[in-house]
Amino acid sequence: MERLIERVQRFTAMVLAGMLIVVIAFSTVHLGVLIAEELWVPPRFLIPVDGLLEIFGYFLLVLIGIELMETLKAYFKKDALHVRIVLEVGLIAVARKVIVAEPNTVPSLTLLGIAALILALAAASYVERRANRETTHE
């Protein structure tokens, strides 16, 4: 029974990886189209700040997809999730939220929550790196 569950998990992870590859490929093409559209709108070759924010937000979204692919790759190699990769995905996702969010329209309590989340992810990343360094030195 345990072997069947392992096979189902592995199959599911492979299907997820395949779907993620498709999503990343189409998202990258969409990002290219978005950049081309922003460059083509008059005044040509000058991207307004709103367009840049949209492009950077979408760029980070594609980057999150790539980091998720790295997580799946690590799962296939060692059959375990790497905490560092998961923390990096979280940091990129929060960075995307900060870049895309309009500070004037977001409630101050939400901004405070985002700041707390950044601090928590940074602290967890620091602890993970320090623990990893101590493990490799022993």
C-alpha positions in Angstrom: 0.0 0.0 0.0 2.8 2.4 0.9 4.4 1.7 -2.5 1.2 2.6 -4.3 0.9 5.9 -2.4 4.5 6.7 -3.3 3.8 6.1 -7.0 0.7 8.2 -6.9 2.6 11.0 -5.2 5.4 10.8 -7.8 2.9 10.7 -10.7 1.0 13.7 -9.2 4.2 15.7 -8.8 5.2 14.9 -12.5 1.8 16.0 -13.7 2.1 19.2 -11.6 5.6 19.8 -13.1 4.3 19.4 -16.6 1.4 21.8 -16.0 3.8 24.2 -14.3 6.1 24.1 -17.4 3.2 25.0 -19.6 2.1 27.8 -17.3 5.6 29.2 -17.1 6.1 29.1 -20.9 2.8 30.9 -21.6 3.4 33.4 -18.8 6.8 34.2 -20.3 5.3 34.7 -23.7 2.5 36.9 -22.2 5.2 38.9 -20.4 7.0 39.5 -23.7 3.7 40.6 -25.3 3.0 42.9 -22.4 6.5 44.5 -22.7 6.1 44.9 -26.4 2.7 46.5 -26.0 4.0 49.0 -23.4 6.9 49.9 -25.7 4.7 50.4 -28.7 2.1 52.7 -27.1 3.0 56.4 -27.8 5.3 57.8 -26.7 7.1 54.8 -28.2 9.9 53.1 -26.2 9.0 55.0 -23.0 7.2 52.9 -20.4 5.1 54.9 -17.9 5.4 54.1 -14.2 2.1 52.2 -14.1 3.3 50.0 -17.0 6.6 49.3 -15.3 4.8 48.3 -12.1 2.6 45.9 -14.1 5.6 44.5 -15.9 7.6 44.0 -12.7 4.7 42.4 -11.0 4.2 40.0 -13.8 8.0 39.4 -14.0 8.0 38.4 -10.4 5.0 36.1 -11.0 7.0 34.3 -13.6 9.9 34.1 -11.2 7.6 32.6 -8.6 6.7 29.9 -11.1 10.4 29.2 -11.8 11.0 28.9 -8.0 8.1 26.5 -7.7 9.7 24.4 -10.5 12.9 24.4 -8.5 10.9 23.1 -5.5 9.5 20.3 -7.6 12.9 19.5 -9.0 14.3 19.2 -5.4 11.4 17.0 -4.5 12.3 14.6 -7.4 16.0 14.6 -6.5 15.7 14.0 -2.8 12.1 13.2 -2.3 11.8 16.1 0.1 11.0 19.8 0.0 13.8 22.3 0.7 12.8 24.9 3.2 15.1 27.5 1.7 13.3 27.3 -1.7 9.9 27.5 -0.1 11.1 30.6 1.9 12.5 32.2 -1.3 9.1 31.6 -3.0 7.4 33.3 -0.1 9.8 36.3 -0.1 9.4 36.7 -3.9 5.6 36.5 -3.5 5.6 39.2 -0.8 8.0 41.4 -2.8 5.6 41.1 -5.7 2.7 42.2 -3.5 4.7 45.1 -2.2 5.6 46.2 -5.8 2.1 45.9 -7.2 0.2 47.3 -4.2 -0.6 51.0 -4.2 0.3 52.3 -0.8 -2.4 55.0 -0.8 -5.2 52.5 -1.4 -4.0 49.7 0.9 -5.1 50.0 4.5 -2.4 50.7 7.0 -3.1 47.5 9.0 -2.6 45.5 5.8 0.7 47.2 5.2 1.7 46.4 8.8 0.8 42.8 8.2 2.9 42.7 5.1 5.8 44.2 7.0 5.4 41.5 9.7 5.3 38.8 7.1 8.5 40.1 5.5 10.2 40.1 8.9 9.0 36.6 9.7 10.2 35.2 6.3 13.5 37.0 6.7 14.0 35.6 10.2 13.0 32.1 9.1 15.4 32.4 6.2 18.2 33.6 8.5 17.6 30.7 10.9 17.5 28.2 8.1 20.8 29.4 6.6 22.5 29.5 10.0 21.3 26.0 10.8 22.4 24.8 7.4 25.8 26.4 7.9 26.2 24.7 11.3 25.2 21.3 9.9 27.8 21.5 7.1 30.6 22.6 9.5 30.1 19.7 11.9 
